[in-house]
Amino acid sequence: MSDCGCDKARQDLEEYLRNEVCKTEHTEIREHLENCPSCRDEALVATTLTEVIARACKETAPEELRDQVFARLREVQAAQH
């Protein structure tokens, strides 16, 4: 029984989304995603998750919250010693 390409596409999905696969593999995976709704959905979820995480990493906590967190960390560290 031959695989329809899903196993290969899913195996290489992360590298594909980061443009870390060779041109031939990129074309093959892209064509597979265009023709396979299941893998396309998986790629969309992965892309969306990556974008959300990237946005979250760029955000900074308000100064007051940061001060509260650092104060609490100092309290915990002091209690441990």
N, CA, C and O atoms as a GROMACS GRO file, in nm:
protein
  324
    1MET      N    1   0.084  -0.118   0.000
    1MET     CA    2   0.000   0.000   0.000
    1MET      C    3   0.088   0.124   0.000
    1MET      O    4   0.178   0.137   0.083
    2SER      N    5   0.063   0.215  -0.092
    2SER     CA    6   0.149   0.332  -0.103
    2SER      C    7   0.086   0.451  -0.032
    2SER      O    8  -0.036   0.470  -0.033
    3ASP      N    9   0.173   0.531   0.028
    3ASP     CA   10   0.129   0.649   0.101
    3ASP      C   11   0.095   0.760   0.002
    3ASP      O   12   0.161   0.774  -0.101
    4CYS      N   13  -0.010   0.837   0.032
    4CYS     CA   14  -0.052   0.944  -0.058
    4CYS      C   15   0.031   1.070  -0.039
    4CYS      O   16   0.002   1.173  -0.101
    5GLY      N   17   0.134   1.064   0.045
    5GLY     CA   18   0.222   1.180   0.068
    5GLY      C   19   0.198   1.249   0.201
    5GLY      O   20   0.273   1.339   0.238
    6CYS      N   21   0.093   1.209   0.273
    6CYS     CA   22   0.061   1.273   0.400
    6CYS      C   23   0.173   1.254   0.503
    6CYS      O   24   0.212   1.349   0.571
    7ASP      N   25   0.225   1.132   0.513
    7ASP     CA   26   0.330   1.106   0.612
    7ASP      C   27   0.450   1.197   0.586
    7ASP      O   28   0.503   1.257   0.680
    8LYS      N   29   0.493   1.207   0.462
    8LYS     CA   30   0.608   1.290   0.426
    8LYS      C   31   0.577   1.438   0.452
    8LYS      O   32   0.660   1.510   0.509
    9ALA      N   33   0.459   1.483   0.411
    9ALA     CA   34   0.423   1.623   0.430
    9ALA      C   35   0.419   1.659   0.578
    9ALA      O   36   0.470   1.764   0.618
   10ARG      N   37   0.360   1.573   0.660
   10ARG     CA   38   0.351   1.601   0.804
   10ARG      C   39   0.488   1.595   0.870
   10ARG      O   40   0.517   1.672   0.962
   11GLN      N   41   0.571   1.504   0.824
   11GLN     CA   42   0.705   1.489   0.880
   11GLN      C   43   0.787   1.616   0.855
   11GLN      O   44   0.865   1.658   0.941
   12ASP      N   45   0.769   1.676   0.739
   12ASP     CA   46   0.850   1.792   0.700
   12ASP      C   47   0.778   1.925   0.718
   12ASP      O   48   0.830   2.029   0.676
   13LEU      N   49   0.661   1.924   0.780
   13LEU     CA   50   0.578   2.044   0.788
   13LEU      C   51   0.648   2.161   0.856
   13LEU      O   52   0.646   2.273   0.805
   14GLU      N   53   0.710   2.137   0.971
   14GLU     CA   54   0.776   2.247   1.043
   14GLU      C   55   0.885   2.310   0.959
   14GLU      O   56   0.894   2.433   0.949
   15GLU      N   57   0.969   2.226   0.898
   15GLU     CA   58   1.077   2.278   0.815
   15GLU      C   59   1.020   2.351   0.693
   15GLU      O   60   1.074   2.453   0.651
   16TYR      N   61   0.913   2.298   0.638
   16TYR     CA   62   0.848   2.362   0.523
   16TYR      C   63   0.798   2.502   0.561
   16TYR      O   64   0.819   2.598   0.488
   17LEU      N   65   0.731   2.511   0.675
   17LEU     CA   66   0.675   2.640   0.718
   17LEU      C   67   0.784   2.742   0.749
   17LEU      O   68   0.760   2.862   0.740
   18ARG      N   69   0.903   2.695   0.786
   18ARG     CA   70   1.016   2.786   0.812
   18ARG      C   71   1.104   2.803   0.690
   18ARG      O   72   1.212   2.863   0.698
   19ASN      N   73   1.058   2.750   0.576
   19ASN     CA   74   1.135   2.757   0.450
   19ASN      C   75   1.274   2.695   0.465
   19ASN      O   76   1.374   2.749   0.416
   20GLU      N   77   1.279   2.580   0.534
   20GLU     CA   78   1.406   2.512   0.557
   20GLU      C   79   1.418   2.381   0.479
   20GLU      O   80   1.501   2.297   0.512
   21VAL      N   81   1.336   2.364   0.376
   21VAL     CA   82   1.346   2.245   0.292
   21VAL      C   83   1.398   2.287   0.155
   21VAL      O   84   1.384   2.403   0.116
   22CYS      N   85   1.457   2.193   0.083
   22CYS     CA   86   1.510   2.226  -0.049
   22CYS      C   87   1.395   2.260  -0.144
   22CYS      O   88   1.279   2.228  -0.117
   23LYS      N   89   1.428   2.323  -0.254
   23LYS     CA   90   1.327   2.370  -0.349
   23LYS      C   91   1.238   2.258  -0.399
   23LYS      O   92   1.117   2.277  -0.413
   24THR      N   93   1.295   2.140  -0.427
   24THR     CA   94   1.217   2.026  -0.476
   24THR      C   95   1.116   1.981  -0.371
   24THR      O   96   0.998   1.963  -0.401
   25GLU      N   97   1.163   1.963  -0.248
   25GLU     CA   98   1.072   1.921  -0.141
   25GLU      C   99   0.966   2.027  -0.114
   25GLU      O  100   0.851   1.994  -0.088
   26HIS      N  101   1.004   2.154  -0.121
   26HIS     CA  102   0.910   2.264  -0.098
   26HIS      C  103   0.796   2.255  -0.199
   26HIS      O  104   0.679   2.266  -0.162
   27THR      N  105   0.830   2.234  -0.324
   27THR     CA  106   0.729   2.224  -0.429
   27THR      C  107   0.639   2.104  -0.406
   27THR      O  108   0.517   2.114  -0.419
   28GLU      N  109   0.699   1.989  -0.372
   28GLU     CA  110   0.621   1.868  -0.350
   28GLU      C  111   0.525   1.885  -0.232
   28GLU      O  112   0.409   1.846  -0.241
   29ILE      N  113   0.574   1.943  -0.123
   29ILE     CA  114   0.489   1.961  -0.006
   29ILE      C  115   0.379   2.062  -0.036
   29ILE      O  116   0.263   2.041   0.001
   30ARG      N  117   0.414   2.172  -0.102
   30ARG     CA  118   0.314   2.273  -0.136
   30ARG      C  119   0.203   2.213  -0.222
   30ARG      O  120   0.085   2.238  -0.198
   31GLU      N  121   0.242   2.133  -0.322
   31GLU     CA  122   0.142   2.069  -0.408
   31GLU      C  123   0.055   1.973  -0.328
   31GLU      O  124  -0.066   1.964  -0.349
   32HIS      N  125   0.118   1.900  -0.235
   32HIS     CA  126   0.040   1.808  -0.152
   32HIS      C  127  -0.061   1.885  -0.068
   32HIS      O  128  -0.178   1.846  -0.059
   33LEU      N  129  -0.017   1.996  -0.006
   33LEU     CA  130  -0.106   2.075   0.078
   33LEU      C  131  -0.222   2.133  -0.004
   33LEU      O  132  -0.334   2.144   0.046
   34GLU      N  133  -0.196   2.169  -0.129
   34GLU     CA  134  -0.301   2.224  -0.215
   34GLU      C  135  -0.408   2.119  -0.244
   34GLU      O  136  -0.524   2.154  -0.268
   35ASN      N  137  -0.370   1.992  -0.242
   35ASN     CA  138  -0.463   1.885  -0.280
   35ASN      C  139  -0.511   1.799  -0.164
   35ASN      O  140  -0.589   1.706  -0.185
   36CYS      N  141  -0.467   1.828  -0.043
   36CYS     CA  142  -0.504   1.746   0.072
   36CYS      C  143  -0.560   1.835   0.183
   36CYS      O  144  -0.484   1.899   0.255
   37PRO      N  145  -0.692   1.841   0.196
   37PRO     CA  146  -0.754   1.927   0.298
   37PRO      C  147  -0.706   1.898   0.440
   37PRO      O  148  -0.689   1.991   0.520
   38SER      N  149  -0.684   1.772   0.473
   38SER     CA  150  -0.642   1.735   0.608
   38SER      C  151  -0.505   1.794   0.641
   38SER      O  152  -0.486   1.855   0.747
   39CYS      N  153  -0.410   1.776   0.551
   39CYS     CA  154  -0.275   1.830   0.574
   39CYS      C  155  -0.276   1.982   0.566
   39CYS      O  156  -0.203   2.049   0.640
   40ARG      N  157  -0.358   2.038   0.479
   40ARG     CA  158  -0.369   2.184   0.466
   40ARG      C  159  -0.421   2.242   0.598
   40ARG      O  160  -0.372   2.345   0.645
   41ASP      N  161  -0.521   2.176   0.658
   41ASP     CA  162  -0.573   2.222   0.787
   41ASP      C  163  -0.465   2.216   0.895
   41ASP      O  164  -0.451   2.307   0.976
   42GLU      N  165  -0.388   2.108   0.894
   42GLU     CA  166  -0.280   2.094   0.991
   42GLU      C  167  -0.176   2.205   0.973
   42GLU      O  168  -0.126   2.260   1.071
   43ALA      N  169  -0.145   2.237   0.848
   43ALA     CA  170  -0.050   2.344   0.819
   43ALA      C  171  -0.105   2.479   0.865
   43ALA      O  172  -0.030   2.562   0.917
   44LEU      N  173  -0.235   2.501   0.846
   44LEU     CA  174  -0.298   2.626   0.890
   44LEU      C  175  -0.292   2.640   1.041
   44LEU      O  176  -0.262   2.749   1.092
   45VAL      N  177  -0.319   2.532   1.113
   45VAL     CA  178  -0.312   2.535   1.260
   45VAL      C  179  -0.168   2.567   1.302
   45VAL      O  180  -0.147   2.651   1.390
   46ALA      N  181  -0.072   2.500   1.241
   46ALA     CA  182   0.068   2.522   1.277
   46ALA      C  183   0.110   2.666   1.248
   46ALA      O  184   0.179   2.729   1.328
   47THR      N  185   0.068   2.719   1.134
   47THR     CA  186   0.102   2.856   1.096
   47THR      C  187   0.039   2.956   1.193
   47THR      O  188   0.104   3.050   1.237
   48THR      N  189  -0.088   2.934   1.225
   48THR     CA  190  -0.158   3.024   1.317
   48THR      C  191  -0.094   3.022   1.454
   48THR      O  192  -0.073   3.126   1.516
   49LEU      N  193  -0.062   2.902   1.503
   49LEU     CA  194   0.001   2.889   1.633
   49LEU      C  195   0.137   2.960   1.635
   49LEU      O  196   0.169   3.029   1.732
   50THR      N  197   0.215   2.943   1.530
   50THR     CA  198   0.345   3.007   1.521
   50THR      C  199   0.331   3.159   1.523
   50THR      O  200   0.408   3.228   1.590
   51GLU      N  201   0.232   3.212   1.451
   51GLU     CA  202   0.210   3.357   1.447
   51GLU      C  203   0.167   3.411   1.584
   51GLU      O  204   0.212   3.517   1.626
   52VAL      N  205   0.078   3.338   1.651
   52VAL     CA  206   0.031   3.380   1.783
   52VAL      C  207   0.147   3.382   1.883
   52VAL      O  208   0.161   3.476   1.961
   53ILE      N  209   0.229   3.278   1.879
   53ILE     CA  210   0.344   3.271   1.971
   53ILE      C  211   0.442   3.384   1.940
   53ILE      O  212   0.495   3.447   2.032
   54ALA      N  213   0.468   3.409   1.812
   54ALA     CA  214   0.560   3.517   1.774
   54ALA      C  215   0.509   3.652   1.825
   54ALA      O  216   0.587   3.733   1.875
   55ARG      N  217   0.379   3.676   1.811
   55ARG     CA  218   0.321   3.802   1.860
   55ARG      C  219   0.334   3.812   2.012
   55ARG      O  220   0.368   3.917   2.065
   56ALA      N  221   0.307   3.701   2.080
   56ALA     CA  222   0.313   3.700   2.227
   56ALA      C  223   0.455   3.727   2.276
   56ALA      O  224   0.475   3.793   2.378
   57CYS      N  225   0.553   3.677   2.203
   57CYS     CA  226   0.692   3.697   2.244
   57CYS      C  227   0.736   3.842   2.228
   57CYS      O  228   0.831   3.885   2.294
   58LYS      N  229   0.669   3.917   2.142
   58LYS     CA  230   0.705   4.057   2.120
   58LYS      C  231   0.640   4.149   2.224
   58LYS      O  232   0.684   4.263   2.241
   59GLU      N  233   0.537   4.101   2.292
   59GLU     CA  234   0.467   4.183   2.390
   59GLU      C  235   0.547   4.188   2.519
   59GLU      O  236   0.617   4.093   2.555
   60THR      N  237   0.535   4.300   2.588
   60THR     CA  238   0.600   4.312   2.718
   60THR      C  239   0.493   4.337   2.824
   60THR      O  240   0.389   4.397   2.796
   61ALA      N  241   0.522   4.292   2.942
   61ALA     CA  242   0.428   4.311   3.053
   61ALA      C  243   0.430   4.457   3.097
   61ALA      O  244   0.534   4.523   3.087
   62PRO      N  245   0.317   4.508   3.145
   62PRO     CA  246   0.316   4.644   3.200
   62PRO      C  247   0.418   4.654   3.313
   62PRO      O  248   0.441   4.557   3.385
   63GLU      N  249   0.477   4.770   3.329
   63GLU     CA  250   0.582   4.791   3.430
   63GLU      C  251   0.537   4.749   3.571
   63GLU      O  252   0.614   4.688   3.645
   64GLU      N  253   0.413   4.783   3.606
   64GLU     CA  254   0.362   4.750   3.740
   64GLU      C  255   0.356   4.598   3.760
   64GLU      O  256   0.392   4.548   3.867
   65LEU      N  257   0.310   4.525   3.659
   65LEU     CA  258   0.302   4.380   3.669
   65LEU      C  259   0.442   4.320   3.679
   65LEU      O  260   0.465   4.230   3.759
   66ARG      N  261   0.534   4.370   3.600
   66ARG     CA  262   0.672   4.320   3.605
   66ARG      C  263   0.730   4.341   3.744
   66ARG      O  264   0.795   4.252   3.799
   67ASP      N  265   0.706   4.459   3.802
   67ASP     CA  266   0.758   4.487   3.937
   67ASP      C  267   0.699   4.389   4.039
   67ASP      O  268   0.770   4.339   4.126
   68GLN      N  269   0.568   4.362   4.027
   68GLN     CA  270   0.502   4.268   4.118
   68GLN      C  271   0.561   4.127   4.105
   68GLN      O  272   0.585   4.060   4.205
   69VAL      N  273   0.582   4.084   3.982
   69VAL     CA  274   0.638   3.950   3.959
   69VAL      C  275   0.778   3.940   4.016
   69VAL      O  276   0.809   3.844   4.087
   70PHE      N  277   0.863   4.040   3.988
   70PHE     CA  278   1.000   4.037   4.039
   70PHE      C  279   1.003   4.043   4.192
   70PHE      O  280   1.085   3.977   4.256
   71ALA      N  281   0.913   4.123   4.252
   71ALA     CA  282   0.907   4.131   4.398
   71ALA      C  283   0.869   3.995   4.456
   71ALA      O  284   0.926   3.952   4.556
   72ARG      N  285   0.773   3.930   4.395
   72ARG     CA  286   0.729   3.797   4.442
   72ARG      C  287   0.842   3.695   4.426
   72ARG      O  288   0.863   3.612   4.514
   73LEU      N  289   0.914   3.702   4.316
   73LEU     CA  290   1.027   3.610   4.296
   73LEU      C  291   1.133   3.631   4.403
   73LEU      O  292   1.190   3.534   4.454
   74ARG      N  293   1.160   3.757   4.436
   74ARG     CA  294   1.260   3.786   4.540
   74ARG      C  295   1.213   3.729   4.676
   74ARG      O  296   1.293   3.675   4.752
   75GLU      N  297   1.083   3.741   4.705
   75GLU     CA  298   1.029   3.687   4.830
   75GLU      C  299   1.047   3.535   4.836
   75GLU      O  300   1.088   3.481   4.938
   76VAL      N  301   1.017   3.468   4.726
   76VAL     CA  302   1.028   3.323   4.720
   76VAL      C  303   1.175   3.281   4.736
   76VAL      O  304   1.206   3.187   4.808
   77GLN      N  305   1.264   3.353   4.668
   77GLN     CA  306   1.406   3.319   4.678
   77GLN      C  307   1.458   3.342   4.819
   77GLN      O  308   1.536   3.262   4.870
   78ALA      N  309   1.415   3.450   4.883
   78ALA     CA  310   1.458   3.481   5.019
   78ALA      C  311   1.408   3.374   5.117
   78ALA      O  312   1.479   3.338   5.212
   79ALA      N  313   1.288   3.325   5.094
   79ALA     CA  314   1.230   3.223   5.182
   79ALA      C  315   1.301   3.089   5.167
   79ALA      O  316   1.302   3.008   5.260
   80GLN      N  317   1.360   3.066   5.053
   80GLN     CA  318   1.429   2.939   5.029
   80GLN      C  319   1.566   2.936   5.092
   80GLN      O  320   1.622   2.827   5.111
   81HIS      N  321   1.622   3.050   5.124
   81HIS     CA  322   1.760   3.053   5.178
   81HIS      C  323   1.760   3.057   5.324
   81HIS      O  324   1.867   3.060   5.385
   0.00000   0.00000   0.00000
